[in-house]
Amino acid sequence: MNRDAMTETDSRKRLMALMTRHQRQIFAYIYTLVPDRHDAEDLLQETSLVICEKFDEFRPGSDFVAWACQIAWWRIRYSRQKFARSKVIFDDEVLAKVAQTAGEMAVELDARHEALASCLKKLAPRDRELVLTRYEPGSGVAEAAKRSGRTMDAAYKALNRLRKLLHDCVTHELATQQPQGGAA
Amino acid sequence: MNLSDPEVLELNELCGAVVDGRFTEAQRARLERWLEESHEARGHYVRALGQSASLHGYAAEVHAEAPEAPVALAKSMRYALWWTAVVPAAAAWVIGLFFGERGAGDDPGPTPRPSEFVGQVTAAKTVQWISPPLPAGAHVRKGQKLELASGAAEITLDSGARVVLSGAVELEINSAWEASLRRGTLKATVPPEAVGFRVSNAAVEVVDLGTEFAMVADAHGAEVFVLKGEVAAAPRASPGGETILLREKESRRFAATGVSDVSDSVRKFARFAEPLQLSRLMLATRLVHWSFDEADGDVFRAEVSGARAEDSDAKLQLLTMTERAAVRAAGRRGAAVRFDGRTYARAMAPGISGTAPHTVSFWVRVPEDAPLSDAYSMVTWATKNKKLGNRHVGINWNRDRTEGPLGVLRTDFGGGHAFGSTSLRDGRWHHIAVCFSPGDDSADTPVQVRQYVDGCLESSTVIPGRNRAPAVEENAAMNDVVWLGRRIGPSGPLADHFRGEIDELFIADRALEPQEIVSLMNENLLPITIVAAHR
């Protein structure tokens, strides 16, 4: 194998490792700004391709998630026309502020993701099924309502209640994981 | 400033409306103002939306774990594994696309897995093997070393590339797309579907650009002859050597000392031009064909090699008689059958539920704006194979982005999946061929799936022979029945459906060779030698 091929292989392995580790965080960042699963996944795919193209510019040892989220942010800005027709749209200034907050909270969101797994387990089976059906690929509130035998209105209300419950549970989990006596 | 309880409640309500897509203009204005003015509100919003992003991920894992049964949530959740199990696949295909890899499931690993077939011996002439003898029809594995003492043997790789080895030869098959010639003479014929096929040795790597070429390797280097088309030849032994584009009737010798002209090239070219009479493999094939051109009421006629086969006629299941006209559509050839989500069809395909390999080929057109709920199933059938848990095989397009590119060809089988790389969801006709080799009930025999789209090999997936999904009871009424336009469960069709058009469906009772698949695509029939051998 020649030197160029080796360099490309090494580069590819590094990129693969970084994407494997951080793709979820990049998706969460995009979803926060474009809260539609399919649009967010399209943007994640576009972002991943740009990351591949620009990977030579990434400085090893620097913050990959921050760098990748910056690329995602450009993609979102670039795609504003596309999403202008969507129901959920904030103006540029608000979107920029939310993007900055989301970037600053990447570490916290990662911890919340981990804690969410144990909180989901604590839900009653019927509630857990409702939540997971709602978020299943190709599904939605209507499907979740149908499968659980609820009306649409009841399903919306139940989902809001359960999301609040999970949010509070995650916050509690993270608080109890903090080292004791840390805040003097 | 901390948010008050009523403010948190209102924010939750607004975030829920955002996530569920039922956002009123008044709510949008209210939330926008809040996000602009309050850092705490932005933090709460980011946490709420981040939680929904995570829930999408966890739910996708549950969905992927139980793709066919009604979801047994409590039993099948594997939260901690979601991102390690699913995201690498997603990352891999994006990165794979960028680096221009061919064949999603064909990435050469460091250690070749046993029984991963990548080609077949398709012809031979007085061949003497040094490596274990391979009769015509024998499969060749990834990583297999072939060594001939004399005679000639033709290997057809799953990519469609054909190599003829003659005389004393040593060749290693690296994948369906690549081989290494250690010594001896090789002649490669590469159809357009296999452009990119490579042959390498210590002195040179030749990448085919749609051509016919020969390579002769010895202990000191290799000579490359382009018989038709052109190749890119990259010297490997001389550092810094640039890739050379060689055109028809050009040749070069590559060695550690550099690149030079081939001595006596005219005589050598003449030798390669001489026809080589090989004994070609002719396999008996039962090929059932539904053209969808002729219908008798709700029944589409089936033919076996041109003769009517009433046993295999495809009967449409219609909800109302007025739908009968709606199922006819202009096809890739003549008429096609249109599935609208309510209509489906079933037909007998003797033997397809058993352990013998089969090939299913057809044209399909999927609407560009097809929703994800329209992905199941173009063609599907039940199995009576313990290794597959008697579960069905489904040829679908992929609706789960976390597992592979959206819209690509996806074959599901007993808990395993194979993914292609071309999105079918573009409103155009695509030719599909899936070679499914379940193997026998033995856990030692792998399941192998080759997927071709528009004649090109898109994936070759091998799943070790273990049962990856819960078994279902064998249902004799489902055996050897092929269903079109619906997903099936253990007892019959389910509500999940396919929406789109299907034309020229063929089912062959063996794994067809690449050029046979191309023949079905281009000519709507198998090469004449195959038809002649019909039993």
Boltz contact constraints between the chains, C-beta under 6 A:
constraints:
  - contact:
      token1: [A, 16]
      token2: [B, 95]
      max_distance: 6.0
  - contact:
      token1: [A, 19]
      token2: [B, 91]
      max_distance: 6.0
  - contact:
      token1: [A, 20]
      token2: [B, 88]
      max_distance: 6.0
  - contact:
      token1: [A, 20]
      token2: [B, 91]
      max_distance: 6.0
  - contact:
      token1: [A, 23]
      token2: [B, 87]
      max_distance: 6.0
  - contact:
      token1: [A, 23]
      token2: [B, 91]
      max_distance: 6.0
  - contact:
      token1: [A, 24]
      token2: [B, 83]
      max_distance: 6.0
  - contact:
      token1: [A, 27]
      token2: [B, 53]
      max_distance: 6.0
  - contact:
      token1: [A, 28]
      token2: [B, 50]
      max_distance: 6.0
  - contact:
      token1: [A, 28]
      token2: [B, 53]
      max_distance: 6.0
  - contact:
      token1: [A, 31]
      token2: [B, 53]
      max_distance: 6.0
  - contact:
      token1: [A, 32]
      token2: [B, 46]
      max_distance: 6.0
  - contact:
      token1: [A, 32]
      token2: [B, 49]
      max_distance: 6.0
  - contact:
      token1: [A, 35]
      token2: [B, 18]
      max_distance: 6.0
  - contact:
      token1: [A, 35]
      token2: [B, 19]
      max_distance: 6.0
  - contact:
      token1: [A, 35]
      token2: [B, 49]
      max_distance: 6.0
  - contact:
      token1: [A, 37]
      token2: [B, 56]
      max_distance: 6.0
  - contact:
      token1: [A, 41]
      token2: [B, 401]
      max_distance: 6.0
  - contact:
      token1: [A, 48]
      token2: [B, 94]
      max_distance: 6.0
  - contact:
      token1: [A, 52]
      token2: [B, 98]
      max_distance: 6.0
  - contact:
      token1: [A, 87]
      token2: [B, 23]
      max_distance: 6.0
  - contact:
      token1: [A, 88]
      token2: [B, 18]
      max_distance: 6.0
  - contact:
      token1: [A, 88]
      token2: [B, 23]
      max_distance: 6.0
  - contact:
      token1: [A, 90]
      token2: [B, 32]
      max_distance: 6.0
  - contact:
      token1: [A, 94]
      token2: [B, 32]
      max_distance: 6.0
  - contact:
      token1: [A, 94]
      token2: [B, 35]
      max_distance: 6.0
  - contact:
      token1: [A, 94]
      token2: [B, 36]
      max_distance: 6.0
  - contact:
      token1: [A, 98]
      token2: [B, 35]
      max_distance: 6.0
  - contact:
      token1: [A, 98]
      token2: [B, 42]
      max_distance: 6.0
  - contact:
      token1: [A, 101]
      token2: [B, 42]
      max_distance: 6.0
  - contact:
      token1: [A, 101]
      token2: [B, 46]
      max_distance: 6.0
  - contact:
      token1: [A, 102]
      token2: [B, 46]
      max_distance: 6.0
  - contact:
      token1: [A, 105]
      token2: [B, 46]
      max_distance: 6.0
  - contact:
      token1: [A, 109]
      token2: [B, 50]
      max_distance: 6.0
  - contact:
      token1: [A, 113]
      token2: [B, 54]
      max_distance: 6.0
  - contact:
      token1: [A, 116]
      token2: [B, 54]
      max_distance: 6.0
  - contact:
      token1: [A, 117]
      token2: [B, 79]
      max_distance: 6.0
  - contact:
      token1: [A, 125]
      token2: [B, 74]
      max_distance: 6.0
  - contact:
      token1: [A, 129]
      token2: [B, 73]
      max_distance: 6.0
  - contact:
      token1: [A, 132]
      token2: [B, 59]
      max_distance: 6.0
  - contact:
      token1: [A, 132]
      token2: [B, 62]
      max_distance: 6.0
  - contact:
      token1: [A, 132]
      token2: [B, 73]
      max_distance: 6.0
  - contact:
      token1: [A, 135]
      token2: [B, 55]
      max_distance: 6.0
  - contact:
      token1: [A, 135]
      token2: [B, 56]
      max_distance: 6.0
  - contact:
      token1: [A, 135]
      token2: [B, 59]
      max_distance: 6.0
  - contact:
      token1: [A, 136]
      token2: [B, 59]
      max_distance: 6.0
  - contact:
      token1: [A, 136]
      token2: [B, 63]
      max_distance: 6.0
  - contact:
      token1: [A, 137]
      token2: [B, 60]
      max_distance: 6.0
  - contact:
      token1: [A, 137]
      token2: [B, 63]
      max_distance: 6.0
  - contact:
      token1: [A, 137]
      token2: [B, 400]
      max_distance: 6.0
  - contact:
      token1: [A, 138]
      token2: [B, 372]
      max_distance: 6.0
  - contact:
      token1: [A, 138]
      token2: [B, 373]
      max_distance: 6.0
  - contact:
      token1: [A, 138]
      token2: [B, 399]
      max_distance: 6.0
  - contact:
      token1: [A, 141]
      token2: [B, 20]
      max_distance: 6.0
  - contact:
      token1: [A, 160]
      token2: [B, 16]
      max_distance: 6.0
  - contact:
      token1: [A, 164]
      token2: [B, 12]
      max_distance: 6.0
